[in-house]
Amino acid sequence: MEQVIVIGAGPCGLSAAVALQRAGLSPLLIEKSSIVNAIYLYPTYLQFFSTPELLEIGDYPFITPHEKPYRQEALVYYGEVARREKLRIRSYEEVVDIEKLLNGFTVHTSDQFGNKSTYTSRYVIIATGYFDHPNLLGIPGEELPKVTHYYKEAHPYAGMKVAIIGGNNSAVDAAMDLVRVGADVTVLYRGSHFSSNIKPWVRPLFESMVNKGRIQMWFDSQVERIEEHSVIFRMGNKQASLDNDFVLALTGFRPDRKLLTALGVGIHEETGAPIINTETMETNIEGLYVAGVVASSKYDANEIFIETGRMHGLAITQHICAKRNLSL
């Protein structure tokens, strides 16, 4: 039997595993993709909002010449932490079910080839992220090949008519990136003014591009359907049509709590967040913990960032050690 299984090898899962390992608990991490897969899926040239010290885990310094690090630097950093700590990671293996035992859990998995495995563990930490589950628009045409909820880089859209749905940082960064390769960019945003969440060093540049007409931006707009060569949207009582080649629906993501609810973890009716002890991160199921964004509300997955979620593993480790009369 394993002592602790951590489900998810993102920054918060890795941080928890490092703390557990240093406490002598030898955690096993199970990750359905590659480690820090959400960061891998970020836009290729993304620059973080946070400074490097706020992204650090395990007291490893995050060395970068930049005031705020880039995606590629983060991939190298977290990979190096995992290697130096010699963490046991089962990559490309998805947890499909968890059963509660009298004194622990049975964890069922399936790898990328469909091979099944079963593990038992005294404690389980669910540190799954949210980047696999975009907030769908729920409109006709969303399933068309020209529509994506992920943006990687500008090159494929050079010279194309691109509609971006959304108005926060991901939409703004994509719009500015696309202009540089000659794309015809229109941003459709349901808000009535520029979002206050836009990175402060980016907002003046973005507003300038909009004011100069390099980026077309429609506020108070609601997309009603997407067609092969157009996007139909509404502003108030007025319906409009936009000639279009590609749609980037950058409307955010939501955490997946199927594993939690299947086990009987309580959910706050108002917020949709799991019911936990915020000091220990333990759920109402003894021995089952959450770490990272999975602990956030269904309305705002961004309320928990790496800089805060990385601390969850320390609280969990302290609680498990206290149960087992171990010293940190």
N, C-alpha and C positions, 0 to 999 in steps of 0.2 A: 504493500500500500504506500502510495505517495503521501508525504506530509502535507504539501500544499500544491494545488494546481492553479496556475494563473491562465485564464483564457483571454488571449489578446496580447500581442507583443508590440504594441505601440509604446510611446514614451512613458505613459502612466503604468502600463503593465511591466515594462522593463524596470522602471523605478521601484515598483513593488518587489519585483524579483531580486533586485540587487540588495534591498534592505533585508528581505527574507533570507537570502543566501548568507549574508554577513552575520545573521543571527543563528546560523547553523541549521536552517530549515530545508535546504536543498529543494527549491521549487522547480516544478516542471512547467514550462510555458507551452501552450498550444495555440498556434496562429494559423488561420485559414489561408493566409497569403504569405508575403514576405514580411520581415520585421519592419516596423513603422510604415506599413503599407499606405496609410492615409497621406503621409508626407510624400511618399513616392508618387501618389496620384495628384499632388498639388501641381499647379502650372510649373513648367520646367524652370523658369527664371524667377520664381516667387521669392520675395524678400519678406521675412517675418516682421510682424508688428513688435514682437518682444525683443529685448536686448539679450545677448547670449547667456548672461548669468542666470536669467530667468528660465532658460530652457535646460539648464544643467541637471543631471541626475547622478546620484552616487558620489557626489563631491568631485567628479571629474571636470576639470576646466574645459569650457567650450572656447577654443582658441580661434579667433577670426580677425582679420584686419578691418572688418566692417563694423559700423556701429550697430547694425542689425543684420543677423546672418541670413544667408540664402538657403533655399531648399537643398541644394547639393551638399552644402556644408553640414546640414543637419543629418542627412542620410549617412554621411561618413562618420559623424560624431556618435550617433546612436549605435551604429554598427560596431564601432570601435569599443564602446562601453560593453556591449554584449560579448565581444571577443575577449576583452581583458578580464571580465568577470567569469568567463567560461560558463555562461548560462546554458542550461539545457533547454533547447527550443525545438519543438516539433513544427516546422514550417509546412505550409500547404496541407494542413490537416484541420478540418473543420469540426467543431463540436456541434453535434446534431441533437443531443439530448443529455439531460442530467437527471439522475434519480437520487432521491434522498434515502440514505440508509439510517439505521439506528444510531450509528456513530461515524457518520461521514457521508460520502457521495460516490456514486458510480457515474463516470463520464464516458459517453459514447461518441466516437469520432468517425469521420470518413475522410480519406485522403483524396488527392486529385485524380486518382485512378479508380476510386470507388471502394478501396479496401477498408474494411471496418476494424476498429480497435476499441478496446475497453480499458479504462483505468479506474482505480479506486483511490480516494484521497480523503484525509481527515478534514481538510479545509479547501474551499474553492473561492477564488477571487475572479469575478467577471469584470474584465477591463476592455471590453469590446468598444470600438469607437462608433462613428456615425457616418463615415464617408461612403459607405456602400449603399446608403439609403437616402437618395435625394427626395426633396419635397416635390412630389409630382404636381403638375398643373391641373390634371384631370380634365383636359379639353381635347376635342377632336384634332387629330393630326400630331399629337405628341409622340406617337410611335413611329413617325416617319424617319427614314435614315438620315435626313438632314438635321435632325434635332438631337442635341446632346446636353446632358446636365454636367458635363465635365469639360474644362478647358485646359489644354496642355500648352500650346504655343501657337503663334500667329501664322506661320508659314503656309499651312493648308488653306488659309482663307485669303491669301493675297489676291486683290482685285475683285473679291466677291462682295455681294450685298449681304451683310450679316446683321441680324436682329439679336440684341441681348436683352433678355428678360430679367429684371432685377436692378437694384440700385445701390448695393453695398459694395464692400471692397473687392470681392471676386469679379463683379460686373464691371466696376470702374477700372481695375487693373487690366482686364481683358480688352475693354474698349480702347484704352490708351495704347496697348500693345498692338492691336489690330490696325489702328490708324497708321502706324509706322510701316506697315507692309502694303499700304494702299487700299485697304478694305474700306468699303462704304458702310459705316457703322451707325446703327440706330439703337438707342437704349430706350426700352419701354419699362417705365417704373410706376408702380401704383401709388407711390408717395407723392405728396404735393410739393416737395422741395428736396434739395440735396440731402442725403442721409447724414446724420450727425456721426455715424459710425465710420465714415470714410477716414482713412489714415490722414492725419493732419498735414503731413509733408506731401501728400498726393493731391488732396482736395483742390488747392489753388490751381495746380496744373490742369486737372480735369475740368474745373469750371471754366478755365481759360479756353480750353479746346471746344467746349460746348458754346461759349459765347462767341467764338470766332467761326462757328459753323463747321468745324472739322469733325465734330461728333454731333449727330442729331439726337436730341433727347426729348421724349414726351413724358411729362409728368401726368399723374392722375389717369394713367392708362391701364386698361385691363385687357389682356389678350383673350379672345374668345375662341379662335380656332387657327390652326396652321394648315396651309395648303401647300401643294408642291412648289408653287412659284410665288407665294404671297403669305402674309400674316394679317389676319383680320383682328383688329382691336377696337376697343370702345373708350372714348373719353367723355364721361358724362352721358348725355343722350345722343352723342354723335358717334357713328361708326366709321372707321377708316380702314383702308387697305394699304399694305406696304409691300412693294416688290421685294422679293427675298430669295436668297440662295441657301443660307444656313441660319439656324436658330441655336443660340446658346441660352438655355434655360437655367440661369445661375441663381436659383431661388433658395439655396441652402439645403441642409441635410438634417436628418433626425436620427437619434439613437434607436437601435433595435433591442427591445426588451423581451423578446419571445422566450429566451431561456429563463429569465427571471419570473415572468408571469406563469410559465408552465410549472414552476416549482412552488408557486403559491406566494410569491413575494407581494406584499401589499403595495398598491399604487395610490398616490395622493389624487383624489378626485379632481381637485381644482387645477393642479399643475401637471399631472401625469408623471411626476417624478416618483421613483421607487421610495418606499418608506424605509428609512435607514436611521441608525444612530450616527449622527453627524460627527461625533467624536471618535468613533471606532470604525465607521463605514460598514458595520455589520447590518444585514437586513433582518427582517423578522424571522428568517430561517437560520437557526443557530449554525455557525460555521460557514455561512455563505456571505461573502463580502462583495462590494462593488468599488471600482476605482476609475476615475476619469469621467469622461463625458456621459457615460451610461447613467450616472447619478443625477444628471441635469433634468430640467423640466422638458416636456415635449414641445413647449412653445419657444424655447431658446436654448438650443444645443451649445451656443457660444458662451453660455454663462460660466462654463468650466473650460479653462484653457490648460495647455501643458503646464504653465507656470503655477497653477493651483492644483491641478489633478496629480502632478508628480508627488505632492505631499501626502496623498491618500495612502500610498503604500507604507509610509512610515507609521501612520496611525494604525493601520491594519497589523503590521508587524509587532508593534508594541502590545496590541490587544491579544494577539495569538501567543506571544511570549508570556504575557501575564497569565493566560489560561494554563499554559504548560509549565509555569514556574521557571521560565528561562530568563536569563539576564541578557540585556543588549550589550 
